[in-house]
Amino acid sequence: MEILVAAALAASLLAACLLLLGRLASAARARRGRKIEGVDAAREGQRSCPLCASILGPGERVKSQLFPGKADRIMHIFGCVHCWPATPSAPRICPVCDRALDAEGWVVARYFERPASPGLGPGRKHIHVLGCTGCRGS
């Protein structure tokens, strides 16, 4: 009897894990589909806005604010020339929660620099998006 209960419990746990993995994979596919323009641009050496996925032309930059700190620093990302200040023609979408940002909202990110590696060249600058003012708070 105990073996049947344990087997039923294991089967339901496995089903729950598979369901969760399916939902995560579905969300990842949706994000990839929404940002396919930005991904293709990155492969060709072009940069794109992390919020609206617009391809940035020469000299165009993403408006952000980097706060002082030691190794890891906090960065607020507002958008590029196409989506900041907020316009309905280029909605700014949070990469974490996939919701549109408010007109005065921003994305919170962690900024860090990878150290230089022998044979791989100088260190690179990276950001890790943590969320927006809606899902993460300010």
Order of alpha helices (4+ residues) and beta strands (2+ residues): alpha-alpha-beta-beta-beta-beta
